[in-house]
């Protein structure tokens, strides 16, 4: 039996796309209406059908996070910025359903999870009801939502590591008036990761952030959730991160033979899909436990994800899958020591995500002892 395809609006107002959008279909809930740029061919059509199948699952998770009913949207899949691997990001008109319900997402040939993640990044912003739009706090929240619904399918857009390596500037007591900064978004990603490690999940975090609004700061969020003074937020967060990074003795990397790093953190043992400091902390700890050779997790991160102890341009295309069982053993050892561990070594924890073509890589996660320092745009 066949049924006519239904559309929310036969003429969506796409933010950027100027070509001919072809209507593909609607999700079973009749809430997500999917279009594609027909010039993408069969791969683009596959992305569209995958989103039709998966979008109601995404909406269900999003509804639990924000605690509001799902609303209808249009979604267009095309090669944003000329990309067909998801790195072109996503976009929409505003952080509400009235003017932001026509959503563009980048095609991701062969990896539909990235399309779903990009869709959630924009859909979650519609749920902010005009709040948090265009600021670092809202960007961090939308990236975390995308991370959760897609098992971190956009990890290549991680911003928290960039924030770490830039001296960890304070964006907890102030909000950056842009959603385009990897520094402020990275801080937000790390802070929300820390809150989750304290037991506050996104279904508590998101409504509180929306209530605080665009002018709210993360220290107020901490106070509202914990009952503690907002004046303690930055200090406790910074101290927790410092303790985590100091769990492995640190000495200048020039004193650490490259062979020791290569043995434990070679590209063959690292996964290009897990760009977080969690991996670096575990590997650094392994080097110390196995050989009594100390090295900073940041230096391990540089080697694992940039191919050298001295940061170089990304070489992620040369990194092969790593052995998840070895990391699992390390994670269980750390858990036995009383650390809080969230396992992301199995499955497909991929890149973080970008939101708009112009976005700086963002949305990923932070150290494992807390959760995930993941980032995306």
C-alpha positions as CSV (number, residue, x, y, z in Angstrom):
1,X,0.0,0.0,0.0
2,X,1.4,3.4,-0.8
3,X,0.6,6.8,0.8
4,X,1.2,10.3,-0.6
5,X,4.2,12.1,0.9
6,X,3.3,14.9,3.2
7,X,5.2,18.1,3.6
8,X,5.4,20.7,6.3
9,X,6.0,23.5,3.8
10,X,6.4,23.0,0.1
11,X,8.7,26.1,0.0
12,X,11.1,26.0,2.9
13,X,13.3,29.1,3.4
14,X,16.8,27.6,3.5
15,X,19.4,29.7,5.2
16,X,22.1,29.3,2.5
17,X,21.1,26.8,-0.2
18,X,20.0,28.3,-3.5
19,X,19.7,25.2,-5.7
20,X,16.8,22.9,-6.3
21,X,15.9,20.9,-3.2
22,X,14.2,17.6,-3.8
23,X,11.6,16.3,-1.3
24,X,12.5,12.7,-0.2
25,X,10.1,11.8,2.6
26,X,8.8,12.3,6.1
27,X,9.6,10.5,9.3
28,X,7.0,8.1,10.8
29,X,6.0,10.8,13.3
30,X,5.4,13.2,10.4
31,X,7.6,15.8,12.2
32,X,10.8,15.6,10.1
33,X,10.5,16.4,6.4
34,X,13.7,15.6,4.6
35,X,15.0,17.1,1.3
36,X,18.2,16.5,-0.6
37,X,20.2,18.3,-3.3
38,X,19.6,15.8,-6.1
39,X,23.0,16.6,-7.6
40,X,24.5,14.5,-4.8
41,X,23.2,11.4,-6.5
42,X,22.6,8.0,-4.8
43,X,24.9,8.8,-1.8
44,X,22.9,11.9,-0.9
45,X,19.7,10.0,-1.3
46,X,21.0,7.3,1.1
47,X,21.8,10.0,3.7
48,X,18.3,11.4,3.3
49,X,16.6,8.0,3.8
50,X,18.8,7.2,6.8
51,X,17.8,10.5,8.4
52,X,14.1,9.7,7.8
53,X,14.5,6.4,9.6
54,X,16.6,7.8,12.5
55,X,15.1,11.3,13.1
56,X,12.3,10.2,15.4
57,X,14.9,8.5,17.6
58,X,16.8,11.7,17.8
59,X,13.7,13.7,18.6
60,X,12.8,11.3,21.3
61,X,16.2,11.8,23.1
62,X,16.0,15.5,22.5
63,X,12.5,15.7,24.1
64,X,13.9,13.9,27.2
65,X,16.7,16.4,27.4
66,X,14.7,19.6,27.1
67,X,11.4,18.3,28.5
68,X,9.3,19.9,25.8
69,X,7.2,18.4,22.9
70,X,8.9,17.8,19.6
71,X,7.9,20.1,16.7
72,X,7.9,19.8,13.0
73,X,11.0,20.9,10.9
74,X,12.3,20.7,7.4
75,X,15.8,19.4,6.8
76,X,17.9,19.7,3.7
77,X,21.0,17.6,3.0
78,X,23.6,19.0,0.6
79,X,27.3,19.5,0.2
80,X,27.8,22.5,2.6
81,X,31.0,24.2,1.8
82,X,31.5,21.7,-1.0
83,X,32.0,18.9,1.6
84,X,30.4,15.5,1.6
85,X,31.9,14.1,4.8
86,X,29.9,16.1,7.3
87,X,32.7,18.7,7.9
88,X,30.7,21.4,6.2
89,X,28.6,21.6,9.4
90,X,24.9,22.7,9.6
91,X,22.9,25.8,9.9
92,X,19.4,27.3,10.5
93,X,17.9,30.7,10.8
94,X,17.4,31.1,14.5
95,X,17.2,29.3,17.9
96,X,13.4,28.6,17.7
97,X,11.0,26.6,15.6
98,X,9.2,29.6,14.0
99,X,12.2,31.0,12.1
100,X,14.8,28.3,12.7
101,X,12.8,25.3,11.6
102,X,14.3,25.1,8.1
103,X,17.6,23.3,8.8
104,X,20.5,22.6,6.5
105,X,23.0,19.8,7.3
106,X,26.1,18.7,5.4
107,X,26.0,15.4,3.6
108,X,28.2,12.6,5.0
109,X,28.6,9.9,2.5
110,X,28.8,6.5,4.1
111,X,28.4,7.8,7.6
112,X,24.8,8.7,8.3
113,X,25.4,9.1,12.1
114,X,27.2,12.4,11.3
115,X,24.1,13.6,9.5
116,X,21.9,12.7,12.5
117,X,24.4,14.5,14.8
118,X,24.4,17.7,12.8
119,X,20.6,17.6,12.6
120,X,20.4,17.4,16.4
121,X,22.9,20.2,16.8
122,X,20.4,22.5,15.1
123,X,17.2,21.0,16.3
124,X,18.4,21.3,19.9
125,X,18.9,25.0,19.4
126,X,15.3,25.3,18.2
127,X,14.3,23.9,21.6
128,X,16.1,26.8,23.3
129,X,13.2,29.0,22.4
130,X,15.2,32.0,21.3
131,X,17.6,31.8,24.3
132,X,21.3,31.0,24.2
133,X,21.6,31.7,20.5
134,X,24.9,33.0,19.2
135,X,26.7,32.6,22.5
136,X,29.3,30.1,23.8
137,X,27.0,28.5,26.4
138,X,24.3,27.7,23.8
139,X,26.9,26.4,21.4
140,X,28.4,24.0,24.1
141,X,24.9,22.7,25.0
142,X,23.9,22.0,21.4
143,X,27.2,20.2,20.8
144,X,26.7,18.1,23.8
145,X,23.2,17.2,22.6
146,X,24.7,16.1,19.3
147,X,27.3,14.1,21.0
148,X,24.8,12.2,23.1
149,X,22.4,11.3,20.3
150,X,25.1,10.1,18.0
151,X,27.7,8.5,20.3
152,X,30.1,11.3,19.5
153,X,29.9,11.0,15.8
154,X,31.4,14.4,15.3
155,X,34.5,14.1,17.4
156,X,36.7,15.6,14.8
157,X,35.3,19.0,15.7
158,X,36.5,18.8,19.3
159,X,37.3,22.2,20.9
160,X,38.1,21.3,24.5
161,X,41.6,20.1,23.8
162,X,42.3,23.4,22.0
163,X,41.1,25.2,25.1
164,X,43.4,23.1,27.3
165,X,46.4,23.8,25.3
166,X,45.6,27.5,25.2
167,X,45.9,27.9,28.9
168,X,42.3,27.2,30.0
169,X,40.9,30.7,29.9
170,X,37.9,31.3,32.2
171,X,34.6,31.2,30.3
172,X,32.8,29.9,33.4
173,X,32.2,33.3,35.1
174,X,31.6,35.0,31.8
175,X,29.8,34.1,28.6
176,X,31.4,34.7,25.2
177,X,29.1,36.6,22.9
178,X,29.8,34.4,19.9
179,X,29.3,30.7,19.0
180,X,32.3,30.7,16.7
181,X,35.1,30.5,19.2
182,X,36.9,27.2,19.8
183,X,38.2,28.6,23.1
184,X,35.0,29.5,24.8
185,X,33.0,26.6,23.3
186,X,35.8,24.3,24.4
187,X,35.6,25.6,28.0
188,X,31.8,25.1,27.9
189,X,32.2,21.5,26.7
190,X,34.7,20.7,29.4
191,X,32.5,22.4,32.1
192,X,29.4,20.5,31.1
193,X,31.4,17.3,31.1
194,X,32.5,18.1,34.6
195,X,28.8,18.7,35.7
196,X,27.8,15.4,34.2
197,X,30.6,13.7,36.2
198,X,29.0,15.3,39.3
199,X,25.7,13.6,38.5
200,X,23.9,16.3,36.6
201,X,22.8,15.0,33.3
202,X,21.6,16.9,30.3
203,X,17.9,16.6,31.2
204,X,18.8,18.8,34.2
205,X,21.4,20.9,32.6
206,X,19.5,21.9,29.4
207,X,16.3,23.3,31.0
208,X,18.4,25.2,33.6
209,X,20.5,26.8,30.9
210,X,17.4,27.8,28.9
211,X,15.9,29.4,32.0
212,X,19.2,31.3,32.7
213,X,19.0,32.6,29.1
214,X,21.5,34.3,26.9
215,X,22.9,36.5,29.7
216,X,23.4,33.6,32.0
217,X,26.9,32.2,32.9
218,X,28.1,28.7,33.6
219,X,28.9,29.5,37.2
220,X,25.2,30.3,37.7
221,X,24.3,27.0,36.2
222,X,26.5,25.2,38.7
223,X,25.0,27.1,41.6
224,X,21.4,26.3,40.4
225,X,22.1,22.6,40.0
226,X,24.3,22.1,43.1
227,X,23.1,24.6,45.6
228,X,26.7,25.8,46.1
229,X,27.8,29.4,45.6
230,X,28.5,30.5,42.0
231,X,31.7,32.0,43.3
232,X,33.0,28.4,43.8
233,X,32.3,27.1,40.3
234,X,35.5,28.2,38.5
235,X,37.8,27.2,41.3
236,X,36.3,23.8,41.8
237,X,36.2,23.1,38.1
238,X,39.8,24.2,37.5
239,X,41.0,22.2,40.5
240,X,39.2,19.1,39.3
241,X,40.8,19.4,35.9
242,X,44.2,20.1,37.4
243,X,44.0,17.0,39.6
244,X,43.1,14.9,36.6
245,X,46.0,16.1,34.5
246,X,48.4,15.8,37.4
247,X,47.4,12.2,38.0
248,X,50.4,11.3,35.8
249,X,53.7,12.9,36.7
250,X,54.8,15.6,34.3
251,X,58.3,16.5,33.2
252,X,59.5,18.3,30.1
253,X,58.8,16.3,27.0
254,X,62.5,16.7,26.0
255,X,63.3,14.3,28.8
256,X,61.0,11.6,27.5
257,X,62.4,9.3,24.8
258,X,60.1,9.3,21.8
259,X,60.4,5.6,21.7
260,X,58.5,5.3,25.0
261,X,55.6,7.4,23.5
262,X,55.7,5.5,20.3
263,X,55.5,2.1,22.1
264,X,52.4,3.0,24.0
265,X,50.8,5.7,21.9
266,X,51.7,4.9,18.4
267,X,49.1,5.7,15.7
268,X,48.5,2.0,15.4
269,X,47.2,2.0,19.0
270,X,45.2,5.2,18.8
271,X,41.9,5.7,17.1
272,X,41.4,8.7,14.9
273,X,37.7,8.6,16.0
274,X,38.5,9.4,19.6
275,X,40.1,12.8,19.7
276,X,39.8,13.4,23.5
277,X,42.2,13.7,26.3
278,X,40.7,10.6,27.9
279,X,42.8,8.5,25.6
280,X,46.0,10.6,26.3
281,X,45.5,10.3,30.1
282,X,45.1,6.6,30.0
283,X,48.1,6.1,27.7
284,X,50.3,8.4,29.8
285,X,49.3,6.5,32.9
286,X,50.2,3.2,31.2
287,X,53.6,4.5,30.3
288,X,54.2,5.5,33.9
289,X,53.0,2.2,35.4
290,X,54.8,0.1,32.9
291,X,58.2,1.8,32.6
292,X,58.3,4.4,35.3
293,X,58.7,7.0,32.5
294,X,56.7,10.2,33.1
295,X,55.1,12.2,30.4
296,X,52.3,14.8,30.3
297,X,49.0,13.6,28.8
298,X,49.0,16.8,26.7
299,X,52.3,15.6,25.1
300,X,50.8,12.1,24.5
301,X,47.7,13.8,22.9
302,X,50.0,15.8,20.6
303,X,51.7,12.5,19.5
304,X,48.5,10.5,19.1
305,X,46.5,13.0,17.2
306,X,49.1,15.1,15.4
307,X,51.8,12.4,14.7
308,X,54.5,14.0,16.8
309,X,55.4,15.1,20.3
310,X,55.7,18.6,18.8
311,X,52.3,19.7,17.5
312,X,52.1,19.5,13.8
313,X,49.2,19.8,11.3
314,X,46.7,17.0,11.9
315,X,47.7,13.6,10.4
316,X,44.4,11.9,11.3
317,X,44.1,10.4,7.9
318,X,47.1,8.3,8.7
319,X,45.9,7.1,12.1
320,X,44.6,3.5,12.2
321,X,42.1,2.0,14.6
322,X,43.4,1.2,18.1
323,X,43.0,-1.8,20.2
324,X,39.9,-1.2,22.4
325,X,40.6,-4.1,24.7
326,X,43.8,-2.6,26.0
327,X,42.1,0.7,26.8
328,X,39.2,-1.2,28.4
329,X,41.7,-2.9,30.8
330,X,43.2,0.4,31.7
331,X,39.7,1.9,32.3
332,X,38.8,-1.0,34.6
333,X,42.1,-0.5,36.5
334,X,41.3,3.1,37.0
335,X,37.8,2.3,38.1
336,X,39.2,-0.1,40.7
337,X,41.2,2.8,42.1
338,X,37.9,4.7,42.7
339,X,37.9,6.9,39.6
340,X,34.7,7.7,37.7
341,X,34.9,6.1,34.2
342,X,32.6,6.3,31.3
343,X,33.4,3.7,28.6
344,X,33.6,5.0,25.1
345,X,36.3,2.6,23.8
346,X,33.9,0.3,22.1
347,X,31.5,1.0,19.3
348,X,32.2,4.0,17.1
349,X,32.9,7.2,19.1
350,X,33.6,9.5,16.2
351,X,34.4,13.1,15.5
352,X,32.7,16.0,17.3
353,X,30.9,18.4,15.3
354,X,30.7,21.6,13.4
355,X,27.7,23.6,13.1
356,X,28.2,26.1,10.4
357,X,30.7,25.9,7.5
358,X,32.6,28.8,9.1
359,X,32.8,27.2,12.6
360,X,36.0,26.4,14.3
361,X,36.2,22.6,15.2
362,X,34.3,22.3,18.4
363,X,32.1,19.9,20.3
364,X,34.0,17.0,21.7
365,X,35.0,15.8,25.1
366,X,37.6,16.0,28.0
367,X,39.3,13.5,30.3
368,X,37.9,10.1,31.1
369,X,38.2,10.4,34.8
370,X,35.2,12.7,34.3
371,X,33.2,11.8,31.3
372,X,34.1,12.9,27.9
373,X,35.6,16.1,26.8
374,X,34.0,16.0,23.5
375,X,33.3,18.8,21.1
376,X,31.5,19.7,17.9
377,X,30.2,22.9,16.3
